Amino acid sequence: MGRLWLEQGNAYVVANLRGGGEFGPPWHRAGQGATKQKTWDDFIAVADDLIRRKVTSPHRLGVIGGSQGGLLVGAAITQRPELFNAAIIGAPLFDMLRFTYLGAGASWTAEYGDPAIPEQREWIEAYSPYQMLVPGKTYPEPFIFTSTKDDRVHPAHGRKAAAKLAALGQSYFHFENIDGGHSTAANLIERARRLALEYTYASRRLCNSAEILPPKAR
């Protein structure tokens, strides 16, 4: 991280969000089930604050997350796409209306709710990134990566994200490693390759010496 990112003058921010486990069970429950949107709200609030304080600008701000964090990034870029110019989405949950049918998803209803129950489906559908990808918006050309052998979060989530973006005429990058399970890498060589792809993508999106123009101005 230091040599590849911070030593080049870039910044890196870790956002502690309601729904995580950093501060015990009450903090976790504050962003769980019907209140899950608070997790996305916290993340977006951090992004807004970084821009307000001029730590960065939308054209220099990227977001990264994997697994549940991939869902987080998907929610952020679909709810506030104008805030970000890069998004790295690893082994993500993405279609939350069908997550119970994919991989180990049926065991996570205590965390997110059950889309088969109408009341719970309503709050899940309001943030599900797959359903929130819609015509008329410009998304920050995400880099999505998955693993064919992921037995925790099914690679169909990442594939569907890429397919939906393609159907909308949106640019994206999609990489699927054959091996590796939920870590998306089976050994150090594969992990190094994946990290190289992530840093190359982030550098090209966020670190050009020339000012990065908004998509419509290119």
Backbone as a chain_set.jsonl record, in Angstrom:
{"seq": "MGRLWLEQGNAYVVANLRGGGEFGPPWHRAGQGATKQKTWDDFIAVADDLIRRKVTSPHRLGVIGGSQGGLLVGAAITQRPELFNAAIIGAPLFDMLRFTYLGAGASWTAEYGDPAIPEQREWIEAYSPYQMLVPGKTYPEPFIFTSTKDDRVHPAHGRKAAAKLAALGQSYFHFENIDGGHSTAANLIERARRLALEYTYASRRLCNSAEILPPKAR", "coords": {"N": [[0.83, -1.209, 0.0], [1.882, 1.292, 0.887], [4.251, 1.854, -0.76], [3.17, 1.479, -3.281], [1.038, 3.209, -3.394], [0.593, 5.3, -1.291], [3.189, 6.456, -1.104], [3.376, 7.697, -3.488], [2.058, 10.001, -3.187], [-0.654, 9.805, -2.903], [-3.83, 9.365, -1.202], [-5.381, 7.308, 1.332], [-8.278, 6.033, 2.712], [-9.954, 4.605, 5.454], [-13.159, 3.665, 6.122], [-15.212, 3.464, 8.891], [-18.163, 1.918, 9.444], [-21.615, 1.944, 10.377], [-23.121, -1.197, 10.976], [-20.909, -2.702, 10.618], [-18.384, -4.604, 12.457], [-16.762, -3.203, 14.191], [-17.204, -1.837, 16.642], [-18.615, -3.431, 18.394], [-21.669, -5.399, 19.145], [-24.04, -3.599, 19.232], [-23.308, -1.605, 17.399], [-23.097, -3.1, 15.086], [-25.765, -4.022, 14.781], [-26.992, -1.627, 14.235], [-26.816, -1.194, 11.557], [-28.258, -3.18, 10.062], [-30.416, -5.541, 8.486], [-33.532, -4.053, 8.286], [-32.395, -1.582, 8.687], [-30.181, -1.413, 7.072], [-29.522, 0.408, 5.088], [-28.305, 2.474, 6.434], [-25.62, 1.807, 6.568], [-24.719, 2.214, 3.951], [-25.311, 4.922, 3.793], [-23.515, 5.992, 5.686], [-21.068, 5.476, 4.436], [-21.27, 6.998, 2.08], [-21.458, 9.48, 3.288], [-18.862, 9.784, 4.31], [-17.442, 9.982, 1.9], [-18.585, 12.35, 0.862], [-17.664, 14.136, 2.834], [-14.865, 14.033, 2.528], [-14.622, 15.252, 0.064], [-15.767, 17.742, 0.598], [-13.933, 18.801, 2.419], [-11.829, 19.081, 0.774], [-9.9, 17.122, 0.557], [-9.903, 15.457, -1.537], [-11.341, 15.173, -4.85], [-14.376, 14.539, -6.746], [-13.494, 13.451, -9.189], [-11.108, 12.36, -8.542], [-11.578, 10.438, -6.716], [-11.849, 7.158, -5.607], [-13.405, 3.983, -4.849], [-13.286, 0.963, -2.932], [-14.066, -2.422, -2.308], [-14.784, -5.715, -1.046], [-16.739, -8.73, -1.27], [-19.185, -8.533, 1.162], [-18.344, -5.92, 1.233], [-18.19, -5.451, -1.487], [-20.868, -5.325, -2.146], [-21.397, -3.001, -0.713], [-19.861, -1.087, -2.199], [-21.177, -1.324, -4.644], [-23.737, -0.373, -3.914], [-23.055, 2.26, -3.243], [-22.102, 3.42, -5.679], [-24.319, 3.236, -7.278], [-26.233, 4.706, -5.947], [-25.038, 7.226, -5.579], [-23.53, 8.041, -8.031], [-22.121, 10.206, -9.062], [-20.184, 10.919, -7.26], [-17.859, 9.476, -7.524], [-14.976, 8.279, -9.343], [-13.825, 5.908, -9.785], [-14.235, 2.431, -9.099], [-13.699, -0.421, -7.355], [-14.738, -3.63, -7.258], [-14.987, -6.427, -5.556], [-15.55, -9.925, -5.623], [-18.438, -9.731, -5.244], [-21.607, -9.387, -3.48], [-24.542, -8.634, -5.261], [-27.018, -8.827, -6.738], [-29.525, -8.501, -4.83], [-32.112, -9.334, -4.597], [-32.167, -11.904, -5.304], [-30.28, -13.169, -3.81], [-30.541, -15.231, -1.971], [-30.722, -17.532, -3.424], [-28.288, -18.035, -4.476], [-25.103, -19.406, -4.138], [-23.94, -19.382, -0.808], [-25.958, -17.811, 0.1], [-28.547, -18.169, 1.28], [-28.12, -18.445, 3.974], [-27.803, -15.949, 5.033], [-29.969, -14.387, 5.68], [-30.586, -13.378, 8.184], [-28.935, -11.235, 8.391], [-29.511, -9.5, 6.203], [-32.218, -9.687, 5.669], [-35.11, -11.285, 4.208], [-35.819, -11.678, 0.883], [-38.065, -13.023, 0.03], [-40.093, -12.404, 1.709], [-42.558, -10.039, 1.668], [-42.484, -7.453, 3.045], [-39.813, -7.273, 3.855], [-38.531, -7.609, 1.436], [-39.09, -5.178, 0.267], [-37.424, -3.251, 1.579], [-34.956, -4.296, 0.894], [-34.948, -4.238, -1.91], [-34.817, -1.526, -2.339], [-32.155, -0.792, -2.196], [-30.664, -2.673, -3.605], [-27.969, -3.25, -5.682], [-27.986, -4.352, -8.316], [-30.633, -4.054, -9.238], [-30.722, -1.315, -9.047], [-29.13, -0.303, -11.041], [-29.686, 1.631, -13.716], [-31.112, 2.996, -16.784], [-29.898, 6.107, -18.171], [-28.167, 7.101, -16.265], [-24.705, 7.743, -15.488], [-22.151, 5.638, -14.683], [-19.167, 4.974, -12.7], [-17.293, 3.423, -14.419], [-16.635, 0.605, -13.406], [-14.319, -1.79, -11.942], [-14.747, -5.087, -11.819], [-14.258, -8.061, -10.09], [-14.162, -11.608, -9.794], [-14.377, -15.088, -8.72], [-14.453, -18.22, -10.265], [-14.685, -20.485, -8.703], [-15.697, -19.639, -6.302], [-17.232, -20.419, -3.402], [-18.741, -19.164, -1.571], [-19.765, -16.436, -2.035], [-21.548, -16.405, -4.858], [-20.202, -16.38, -8.186], [-22.016, -15.471, -10.027], [-23.165, -13.082, -9.203], [-21.225, -11.039, -9.715], [-20.972, -11.462, -12.47], [-23.556, -10.87, -13.364], [-23.677, -8.18, -12.705], [-21.795, -7.117, -14.514], [-23.041, -7.852, -16.931], [-25.422, -6.388, -16.799], [-24.482, -3.755, -16.843], [-23.329, -3.791, -19.39], [-25.643, -4.136, -20.943], [-26.786, -1.68, -20.538], [-25.138, -0.075, -21.925], [-22.877, 0.846, -20.652], [-19.474, 1.42, -19.671], [-17.111, -0.962, -18.375], [-14.93, -3.099, -16.425], [-14.227, -6.534, -16.241], [-13.097, -9.289, -14.46], [-12.517, -12.671, -14.086], [-11.23, -15.082, -12.105], [-10.241, -18.463, -12.447], [-9.648, -20.183, -10.35], [-9.338, -20.23, -6.683], [-11.439, -19.637, -4.882], [-13.343, -17.725, -2.477], [-11.465, -15.813, -1.956], [-10.543, -15.087, -4.372], [-8.09, -15.737, -5.454], [-5.718, -18.293, -5.809], [-3.143, -18.664, -5.001], [0.033, -17.059, -4.197], [1.064, -15.93, -6.544], [-1.201, -15.594, -8.186], [-2.599, -13.851, -6.543], [-0.896, -11.643, -6.557], [-1.114, -10.947, -9.229], [-3.803, -10.183, -9.376], [-3.793, -7.965, -7.604], [-2.066, -6.307, -9.024], [-3.663, -5.729, -11.224], [-5.702, -4.301, -9.928], [-4.299, -2.021, -8.908], [-3.293, -0.939, -11.269], [-5.645, -0.291, -12.622], [-6.771, 1.585, -10.738], [-4.791, 3.576, -10.721], [-4.811, 4.475, -13.374], [-7.371, 5.473, -13.554], [-7.477, 7.45, -11.569], [-5.07, 8.837, -11.169], [-3.88, 10.264, -13.236], [-1.713, 12.675, -14.693], [-2.768, 14.838, -16.018], [-5.73, 16.824, -15.674], [-8.649, 15.073, -14.799], [-11.466, 14.699, -16.72], [-15.042, 15.071, -16.426], [-17.275, 12.377, -17.447], [-19.084, 13.248, -19.526], [-17.705, 15.294, -20.644], [-15.59, 14.319, -22.021]], "CA": [[0.0, 0.0, 0.0], [2.703, 2.498, 0.979], [5.073, 2.117, -1.936], [2.35, 1.495, -4.489], [-0.038, 4.208, -3.381], [0.818, 6.458, -0.43], [4.454, 7.111, -1.398], [3.203, 8.485, -4.708], [1.317, 11.208, -2.856], [-2.085, 9.546, -2.852], [-4.422, 9.164, 0.125], [-6.181, 6.105, 1.513], [-9.172, 6.263, 3.845], [-10.756, 3.477, 5.923], [-14.424, 4.159, 6.681], [-15.878, 2.58, 9.858], [-19.568, 2.155, 9.135], [-22.618, 1.168, 11.103], [-23.311, -2.47, 10.299], [-19.67, -3.451, 10.774], [-18.167, -5.164, 13.778], [-15.668, -2.5, 14.854], [-17.518, -1.313, 17.97], [-19.477, -4.329, 19.133], [-22.977, -5.784, 18.614], [-24.978, -2.502, 18.922], [-22.846, -0.943, 16.163], [-23.476, -4.0, 13.994], [-27.22, -4.027, 14.61], [-27.44, -0.314, 13.752], [-26.868, -1.243, 10.101], [-28.608, -4.568, 9.784], [-31.811, -5.747, 8.139], [-34.298, -2.882, 7.841], [-31.574, -0.374, 8.81], [-28.943, -1.604, 6.317], [-29.218, 1.62, 4.318], [-27.414, 3.338, 7.208], [-24.24, 1.48, 6.195], [-24.422, 2.934, 2.7], [-25.344, 6.358, 4.12], [-22.253, 6.341, 6.35], [-20.009, 5.446, 3.422], [-21.454, 8.169, 1.224], [-21.139, 10.653, 4.104], [-17.402, 9.902, 4.331], [-17.041, 10.499, 0.588], [-18.988, 13.766, 0.809], [-16.809, 14.909, 3.724], [-13.543, 14.141, 1.901], [-14.728, 16.247, -1.008], [-16.025, 19.043, 1.224], [-12.691, 19.282, 3.034], [-10.843, 19.179, -0.309], [-8.912, 16.049, 0.57], [-9.944, 14.939, -2.9], [-12.478, 15.641, -5.645], [-15.039, 13.362, -7.307], [-12.742, 12.863, -10.289], [-9.927, 11.711, -7.977], [-12.016, 9.578, -5.618], [-12.256, 5.806, -5.931], [-13.87, 3.176, -3.725], [-12.925, -0.438, -3.078], [-14.637, -3.316, -1.318], [-14.99, -7.074, -1.502], [-17.756, -9.529, -0.596], [-20.134, -7.527, 1.663], [-17.816, -4.634, 0.782], [-18.568, -5.287, -2.885], [-22.238, -4.816, -2.08], [-21.262, -1.61, -0.276], [-19.421, -0.26, -3.325], [-22.274, -1.316, -5.612], [-24.774, 0.539, -3.433], [-22.553, 3.632, -3.291], [-22.005, 3.969, -7.031], [-25.647, 3.339, -7.888], [-26.977, 5.768, -5.268], [-24.378, 8.518, -5.782], [-22.457, 7.794, -9.011], [-21.361, 11.424, -9.351], [-19.15, 11.124, -6.251], [-16.709, 8.596, -7.691], [-14.456, 8.068, -10.682], [-13.321, 4.535, -9.849], [-14.885, 1.532, -8.141], [-13.187, -1.791, -7.408], [-15.811, -4.429, -6.67], [-14.45, -7.78, -5.504], [-16.381, -11.05, -5.153], [-19.516, -8.984, -4.589], [-23.06, -9.516, -3.53], [-25.016, -7.55, -6.138], [-28.459, -8.983, -6.941], [-30.001, -8.83, -3.488], [-33.443, -9.94, -4.65], [-31.99, -13.335, -5.554], [-29.081, -13.651, -3.122], [-30.817, -16.46, -1.222], [-30.639, -18.655, -4.356], [-26.938, -18.087, -5.036], [-24.056, -19.729, -3.184], [-24.337, -19.561, 0.586], [-26.817, -16.676, 0.429], [-29.712, -18.469, 2.121], [-27.748, -18.382, 5.39], [-27.546, -14.563, 5.403], [-31.21, -13.623, 5.824], [-30.571, -12.658, 9.458], [-28.175, -9.998, 8.176], [-30.097, -8.601, 5.207], [-33.64, -9.889, 5.481], [-35.476, -12.32, 3.24], [-36.593, -11.074, -0.203], [-39.319, -13.754, -0.179], [-41.084, -11.783, 2.593], [-42.818, -8.76, 1.001], [-42.02, -6.289, 3.79], [-38.354, -7.254, 3.827], [-38.153, -7.397, 0.035], [-39.218, -3.751, -0.036], [-36.236, -2.499, 1.987], [-33.803, -4.817, 0.151], [-35.025, -3.76, -3.295], [-34.516, -0.095, -2.376], [-30.721, -0.55, -2.354], [-29.995, -3.74, -4.345], [-27.268, -2.595, -6.783], [-28.38, -4.853, -9.636], [-31.885, -3.389, -9.621], [-30.515, 0.142, -9.064], [-28.476, 0.081, -12.29], [-30.809, 2.052, -14.549], [-30.74, 3.862, -17.899], [-29.886, 7.547, -17.937], [-27.111, 7.478, -15.323], [-23.345, 7.368, -15.861], [-21.472, 5.017, -13.552], [-17.727, 5.215, -12.802], [-16.527, 2.37, -15.101], [-16.078, -0.208, -12.33], [-13.539, -3.005, -12.148], [-15.421, -6.152, -11.077], [-13.54, -9.335, -10.201], [-14.801, -12.732, -9.113], [-13.72, -16.38, -8.883], [-15.375, -19.271, -10.689], [-14.832, -21.473, -7.631], [-16.142, -19.003, -5.052], [-18.346, -21.189, -2.857], [-19.409, -18.34, -0.572], [-20.574, -15.515, -2.837], [-21.53, -16.992, -6.201], [-19.724, -15.448, -9.203], [-23.132, -14.929, -10.812], [-23.394, -11.691, -8.809], [-20.327, -10.203, -10.504], [-21.315, -11.624, -13.89], [-24.798, -10.141, -13.635], [-23.342, -6.756, -12.669], [-21.164, -6.797, -15.795], [-24.033, -7.982, -18.0], [-26.369, -5.273, -16.716], [-23.774, -2.572, -17.33], [-23.226, -3.927, -20.848], [-26.972, -3.898, -21.52], [-27.049, -0.242, -20.429], [-24.156, 0.647, -22.718], [-21.903, 1.441, -19.737], [-18.153, 0.806, -19.677], [-16.746, -1.682, -17.16], [-13.922, -4.151, -16.546], [-14.632, -7.728, -15.496], [-12.06, -10.321, -14.433], [-12.913, -13.839, -13.291], [-10.188, -16.085, -11.937], [-10.843, -19.797, -12.428], [-9.414, -20.801, -9.039], [-9.147, -19.284, -5.598], [-12.526, -19.474, -3.936], [-13.832, -16.377, -2.172], [-10.324, -14.89, -1.962], [-10.321, -14.809, -5.806], [-6.719, -16.078, -5.822], [-5.39, -19.585, -5.218], [-1.757, -18.664, -4.53], [0.611, -15.712, -4.159], [1.212, -15.411, -7.902], [-2.511, -15.118, -8.618], [-2.932, -12.673, -5.736], [-0.096, -10.537, -7.074], [-1.693, -10.548, -10.51], [-5.036, -9.44, -9.102], [-3.429, -6.668, -7.045], [-1.523, -5.493, -10.113], [-4.811, -5.24, -11.99], [-6.379, -3.279, -9.127], [-3.507, -0.793, -8.846], [-3.248, -0.367, -12.616], [-6.956, 0.341, -12.837], [-6.916, 2.769, -9.894], [-3.857, 4.604, -11.164], [-5.26, 5.046, -14.648], [-8.608, 6.218, -13.358], [-7.426, 8.512, -10.564], [-3.759, 9.459, -10.94], [-3.316, 10.89, -14.427], [-1.162, 14.001, -14.407], [-3.727, 15.823, -16.537], [-7.015, 16.846, -14.955], [-9.627, 14.107, -15.302], [-12.71, 15.381, -17.04], [-16.255, 14.274, -16.249], [-17.555, 11.556, -18.624], [-19.75, 13.959, -20.61], [-16.792, 16.289, -21.215], [-14.505, 13.653, -22.723]], "C": [[0.858, 1.25, 0.0], [3.447, 2.8, -0.303], [4.21, 2.271, -3.187], [1.379, 2.665, -4.535], [0.332, 5.457, -2.584], [2.116, 7.185, -0.762], [4.41, 7.916, -2.695], [2.352, 9.73, -4.47], [-0.184, 11.036, -2.811], [-2.541, 9.353, -1.409], [-5.232, 7.876, 0.133], [-6.984, 6.253, 2.79], [-9.915, 4.968, 4.176], [-12.002, 4.041, 6.603], [-15.013, 3.112, 7.619], [-17.369, 2.891, 9.851], [-20.478, 1.366, 10.064], [-22.97, -0.082, 10.283], [-22.073, -3.327, 10.329], [-19.5, -3.949, 12.198], [-17.151, -4.423, 14.613], [-15.949, -2.145, 16.309], [-18.574, -2.146, 18.692], [-20.859, -4.538, 18.527], [-23.933, -4.613, 18.342], [-24.623, -1.769, 17.626], [-23.224, -1.788, 14.947], [-24.98, -3.929, 13.734], [-27.75, -2.702, 14.072], [-27.475, -0.232, 12.231], [-27.155, -2.642, 9.623], [-30.073, -4.656, 9.414], [-32.475, -4.485, 7.617], [-33.484, -1.597, 7.895], [-30.284, -0.462, 7.993], [-28.568, -0.368, 5.51], [-28.293, 2.557, 5.09], [-25.944, 3.05, 6.906], [-23.842, 2.237, 4.941], [-24.398, 4.449, 2.956], [-24.038, 6.814, 4.773], [-21.114, 6.434, 5.336], [-20.078, 6.676, 2.524], [-21.124, 9.441, 1.986], [-19.633, 10.865, 4.204], [-16.904, 10.481, 3.008], [-17.374, 11.978, 0.461], [-18.05, 14.636, 1.656], [-15.405, 15.079, 3.151], [-13.539, 15.191, 0.801], [-14.929, 17.636, -0.422], [-14.763, 19.641, 1.799], [-11.537, 19.362, 2.044], [-9.661, 18.228, -0.128], [-8.785, 15.456, -0.826], [-11.093, 15.618, -3.628], [-13.155, 14.416, -6.24], [-14.24, 12.674, -8.414], [-11.453, 12.194, -9.835], [-10.292, 10.695, -6.896], [-12.462, 8.213, -6.14], [-12.677, 5.068, -4.673], [-13.55, 1.711, -4.003], [-13.574, -1.251, -1.964], [-14.852, -4.693, -1.908], [-16.016, -7.805, -0.651], [-18.906, -8.609, -0.147], [-19.672, -6.124, 1.255], [-18.072, -4.385, -0.699], [-20.0, -4.809, -3.015], [-22.235, -3.346, -1.687], [-20.881, -0.693, -1.439], [-20.512, -0.196, -4.398], [-23.394, -0.376, -5.214], [-24.323, 1.99, -3.558], [-22.573, 4.192, -4.703], [-23.348, 4.017, -7.75], [-26.479, 4.444, -7.229], [-26.374, 7.149, -5.508], [-23.236, 8.377, -6.794], [-21.59, 9.008, -9.28], [-20.222, 11.659, -8.367], [-17.839, 10.429, -6.588], [-16.281, 8.499, -9.152], [-13.825, 6.692, -10.843], [-14.021, 3.711, -8.786], [-14.343, 0.131, -8.365], [-14.121, -2.663, -6.592], [-15.388, -5.89, -6.7], [-15.412, -8.795, -4.932], [-17.68, -10.552, -4.53], [-20.838, -9.729, -4.485], [-23.563, -8.372, -4.405], [-26.517, -7.629, -6.411], [-29.073, -9.458, -5.63], [-31.425, -9.375, -3.481], [-33.357, -11.441, -4.902], [-30.797, -13.916, -4.782], [-29.314, -14.953, -2.379], [-30.733, -17.705, -2.105], [-29.221, -18.888, -4.866], [-25.915, -18.37, -3.939], [-24.601, -19.962, -1.787], [-25.364, -18.526, 1.034], [-27.974, -16.961, 1.36], [-29.404, -18.369, 3.611], [-27.585, -16.945, 5.888], [-28.814, -13.734, 5.614], [-31.275, -12.876, 7.157], [-29.854, -11.32, 9.317], [-28.933, -9.013, 7.297], [-31.62, -8.606, 5.181], [-33.875, -10.917, 4.387], [-36.326, -11.703, 2.13], [-37.88, -11.827, -0.53], [-40.439, -13.22, 0.708], [-41.34, -10.366, 2.086], [-42.282, -7.541, 1.743], [-40.505, -6.155, 3.722], [-37.834, -7.05, 2.406], [-38.163, -5.905, -0.306], [-37.963, -2.987, 0.376], [-34.98, -2.997, 1.272], [-33.785, -4.257, -1.268], [-34.632, -2.29, -3.408], [-33.03, 0.188, -2.54], [-30.01, -1.586, -3.22], [-29.302, -3.178, -5.594], [-27.7, -3.069, -8.163], [-29.65, -4.167, -10.117], [-31.713, -1.87, -9.747], [-29.693, 0.62, -10.253], [-29.567, 0.387, -13.31], [-30.318, 2.898, -15.716], [-30.715, 5.328, -17.472], [-28.874, 8.025, -16.93], [-25.755, 7.026, -15.869], [-22.629, 6.868, -14.621], [-19.954, 5.053, -13.77], [-16.906, 4.019, -13.303], [-15.87, 1.415, -14.102], [-15.193, -1.338, -12.827], [-14.131, -4.063, -11.23], [-14.587, -7.421, -11.21], [-14.178, -10.384, -9.305], [-13.933, -13.98, -9.28], [-14.76, -17.431, -9.246], [-15.679, -20.247, -9.553], [-15.201, -20.847, -6.287], [-17.37, -19.751, -4.549], [-19.074, -20.421, -1.753], [-20.34, -17.333, -1.254], [-20.461, -15.964, -4.289], [-21.058, -15.962, -7.229], [-20.827, -14.885, -10.091], [-23.419, -13.48, -10.441], [-22.522, -10.749, -9.644], [-20.641, -10.274, -11.988], [-22.566, -10.815, -14.244], [-24.564, -8.629, -13.607], [-22.742, -6.324, -14.001], [-22.183, -6.84, -16.939], [-25.025, -6.821, -17.995], [-25.728, -3.979, -17.219], [-23.642, -2.617, -18.852], [-24.558, -3.631, -21.523], [-27.332, -2.414, -21.503], [-26.083, 0.594, -21.265], [-23.098, 1.336, -21.884], [-20.567, 0.689, -19.82], [-17.878, 0.12, -18.337], [-15.57, -2.596, -17.478], [-14.39, -5.326, -15.703], [-13.54, -8.774, -15.613], [-12.547, -11.453, -13.549], [-11.781, -14.851, -13.28], [-10.842, -17.459, -11.832], [-10.76, -20.412, -11.038], [-9.531, -19.758, -7.927], [-10.271, -19.125, -4.599], [-12.88, -18.016, -3.69], [-12.702, -15.349, -2.115], [-9.948, -14.457, -3.364], [-8.876, -15.024, -6.229], [-6.321, -17.353, -5.089], [-3.982, -19.633, -4.643], [-1.215, -17.243, -4.619], [0.772, -15.107, -5.547], [-0.115, -14.852, -8.407], [-2.94, -13.882, -7.83], [-2.16, -11.456, -6.228], [-0.664, -10.027, -8.393], [-2.957, -9.716, -10.29], [-4.738, -8.053, -8.537], [-2.853, -5.743, -8.11], [-2.646, -4.924, -10.969], [-5.532, -4.121, -11.237], [-5.617, -1.957, -9.146], [-3.396, -0.129, -10.221], [-4.55, 0.363, -12.925], [-7.081, 1.633, -12.038], [-6.01, 3.896, -10.353], [-4.326, 5.265, -12.45], [-6.525, 5.881, -14.486], [-8.417, 7.491, -12.533], [-6.143, 9.329, -10.548], [-3.126, 10.033, -12.201], [-2.804, 12.281, -14.079], [-2.079, 15.1, -14.907], [-5.024, 15.73, -15.751], [-7.984, 15.889, -15.605], [-10.946, 14.821, -15.52], [-13.902, 14.495, -16.753], [-16.565, 13.505, -17.536], [-18.15, 12.329, -19.787], [-18.813, 14.951, -21.303], [-15.665, 15.636, -22.021], [-14.737, 13.658, -24.235]], "O": [[0.615, 2.172, -0.78], [3.294, 3.88, -0.874], [4.498, 3.103, -4.048], [0.944, 3.066, -5.615], [0.38, 6.553, -3.141], [2.154, 8.414, -0.709], [5.302, 8.72, -2.964], [1.972, 10.425, -5.412], [-0.917, 12.018, -2.693], [-1.719, 9.197, -0.506], [-5.706, 7.412, -0.905], [-6.427, 6.566, 3.842], [-10.445, 4.309, 3.282], [-11.895, 4.811, 7.557], [-15.288, 1.99, 7.195], [-17.785, 3.993, 10.208], [-20.146, 0.257, 10.483], [-23.099, -0.023, 9.06], [-22.143, -4.534, 10.1], [-20.368, -3.741, 13.045], [-16.708, -4.936, 15.64], [-15.032, -2.15, 17.13], [-19.336, -1.623, 19.504], [-21.19, -3.926, 17.511], [-24.593, -4.62, 17.302], [-25.499, -1.367, 16.86], [-23.621, -1.257, 13.91], [-25.409, -3.789, 12.589], [-28.845, -2.658, 13.511], [-28.082, 0.679, 11.668], [-26.379, -3.221, 8.863], [-30.895, -3.924, 9.966], [-32.033, -3.912, 6.621], [-33.83, -0.621, 7.23], [-29.376, 0.342, 8.204], [-27.383, -0.131, 5.277], [-27.572, 3.35, 4.484], [-25.11, 3.953, 6.981], [-22.764, 2.828, 4.873], [-23.564, 5.165, 2.401], [-23.517, 7.884, 4.458], [-20.301, 7.358, 5.38], [-19.062, 7.312, 2.246], [-20.575, 10.382, 1.413], [-19.17, 12.005, 4.186], [-16.048, 11.366, 2.995], [-16.547, 12.769, 0.007], [-17.685, 15.739, 1.248], [-14.814, 16.153, 3.272], [-12.567, 15.927, 0.633], [-14.329, 18.602, -0.893], [-14.534, 20.845, 1.688], [-10.406, 19.67, 2.421], [-8.557, 18.498, -0.602], [-7.712, 15.016, -1.24], [-11.736, 16.521, -3.095], [-12.559, 13.339, -6.241], [-14.302, 11.453, -8.559], [-10.777, 11.54, -10.629], [-9.409, 10.152, -6.234], [-13.337, 8.121, -7.002], [-12.344, 5.481, -3.562], [-13.544, 1.271, -5.153], [-13.624, -0.815, -0.814], [-15.073, -4.838, -3.11], [-16.149, -7.537, 0.543], [-19.537, -7.969, -0.988], [-20.491, -5.25, 0.969], [-18.162, -3.234, -1.125], [-20.317, -3.993, -3.88], [-22.976, -2.542, -2.252], [-21.502, 0.351, -1.641], [-20.745, 0.859, -4.99], [-23.944, 0.337, -6.054], [-25.113, 2.855, -3.935], [-23.015, 5.322, -4.911], [-23.505, 4.754, -8.723], [-27.332, 5.049, -7.878], [-27.104, 8.133, -5.627], [-22.077, 8.579, -6.432], [-20.437, 8.862, -9.686], [-19.373, 12.516, -8.61], [-16.807, 10.752, -6.002], [-17.094, 8.618, -10.069], [-13.343, 6.351, -11.923], [-14.361, 4.212, -7.714], [-14.511, -0.439, -9.443], [-14.28, -2.466, -5.387], [-15.425, -6.524, -7.754], [-16.02, -8.566, -3.886], [-17.994, -10.915, -3.396], [-21.144, -10.595, -5.305], [-23.061, -7.253, -4.301], [-27.216, -6.619, -6.327], [-29.135, -10.656, -5.355], [-31.894, -9.837, -2.441], [-34.339, -12.164, -4.739], [-30.356, -15.029, -5.069], [-28.368, -15.714, -2.174], [-30.678, -18.821, -1.588], [-28.98, -19.839, -5.611], [-25.864, -17.663, -2.933], [-25.602, -20.655, -1.607], [-25.612, -18.384, 2.232], [-28.356, -16.1, 2.152], [-30.316, -18.224, 4.425], [-27.259, -16.741, 7.058], [-28.741, -12.51, 5.716], [-31.947, -11.85, 7.254], [-30.145, -10.378, 10.054], [-28.994, -7.824, 7.608], [-32.242, -7.646, 4.725], [-32.938, -11.36, 3.724], [-37.44, -11.249, 2.393], [-38.707, -11.324, -1.291], [-41.607, -13.542, 0.49], [-40.413, -9.556, 2.075], [-41.676, -6.67, 1.118], [-39.977, -5.055, 3.552], [-36.814, -6.393, 2.202], [-37.331, -5.435, -1.083], [-37.476, -2.156, -0.391], [-34.042, -2.229, 1.06], [-32.736, -3.852, -1.769], [-34.164, -1.855, -4.46], [-32.659, 1.279, -2.974], [-28.839, -1.391, -3.546], [-29.984, -2.674, -6.486], [-27.775, -2.264, -9.092], [-29.735, -3.749, -11.272], [-32.468, -1.215, -10.466], [-29.564, 1.827, -10.461], [-30.296, -0.515, -13.722], [-29.225, 3.459, -15.653], [-31.412, 5.735, -16.543], [-28.72, 9.232, -16.741], [-25.669, 6.051, -16.616], [-22.512, 7.585, -13.628], [-19.502, 5.152, -14.911], [-15.92, 3.645, -12.667], [-14.646, 1.424, -13.972], [-15.301, -1.783, -13.969], [-14.032, -3.956, -10.007], [-14.244, -7.819, -12.323], [-14.665, -10.088, -8.214], [-12.877, -13.927, -9.91], [-15.813, -17.522, -8.616], [-16.789, -20.77, -9.453], [-15.028, -21.477, -5.244], [-18.424, -19.724, -5.184], [-19.936, -20.982, -1.076], [-21.556, -17.377, -1.067], [-19.381, -15.903, -4.876], [-21.458, -14.8, -7.166], [-20.6, -13.926, -10.828], [-23.877, -12.715, -11.291], [-23.02, -9.777, -10.212], [-20.583, -9.262, -12.686], [-22.624, -10.162, -15.286], [-25.169, -7.885, -14.38], [-23.127, -5.296, -14.556], [-22.186, -5.969, -17.809], [-25.421, -6.329, -19.051], [-26.36, -3.203, -17.936], [-23.821, -1.601, -19.524], [-24.602, -2.957, -22.552], [-28.091, -1.946, -22.351], [-26.193, 1.82, -21.311], [-22.482, 2.301, -22.336], [-20.541, -0.527, -20.016], [-18.354, 0.568, -17.294], [-15.252, -2.839, -18.642], [-14.886, -5.146, -14.592], [-13.104, -9.111, -16.714], [-12.941, -11.233, -12.404], [-11.419, -15.407, -14.317], [-11.886, -17.601, -11.196], [-11.692, -21.085, -10.597], [-9.784, -18.58, -8.178], [-10.064, -18.52, -3.547], [-12.738, -17.173, -4.577], [-12.951, -14.148, -2.215], [-9.125, -13.558, -3.537], [-8.474, -14.529, -7.282], [-6.558, -17.482, -3.888], [-3.657, -20.543, -3.88], [-1.914, -16.332, -5.062], [0.631, -13.895, -5.711], [-0.155, -13.767, -8.986], [-3.568, -12.975, -8.379], [-2.713, -10.359, -6.307], [-0.691, -8.822, -8.643], [-3.157, -8.684, -10.93], [-5.359, -7.072, -8.944], [-3.116, -4.541, -8.104], [-2.587, -3.768, -11.39], [-5.924, -3.117, -11.832], [-6.204, -0.898, -9.37], [-3.404, 1.098, -10.324], [-4.547, 1.488, -13.423], [-7.457, 2.667, -12.59], [-6.424, 5.055, -10.37], [-4.244, 6.485, -12.591], [-6.725, 6.869, -15.191], [-9.099, 8.491, -12.758], [-6.121, 10.415, -9.969], [-1.918, 10.267, -12.215], [-3.4, 12.981, -13.26], [-2.166, 16.169, -14.301], [-5.366, 14.671, -15.226], [-8.131, 15.885, -16.827], [-11.474, 15.468, -14.616], [-13.785, 13.272, -16.831], [-16.158, 13.936, -18.615], [-17.765, 12.097, -20.933], [-19.091, 15.397, -22.416], [-14.868, 16.34, -22.641], [-13.915, 13.135, -24.988]]}, "num_chains": 1, "name": "protein.A"}
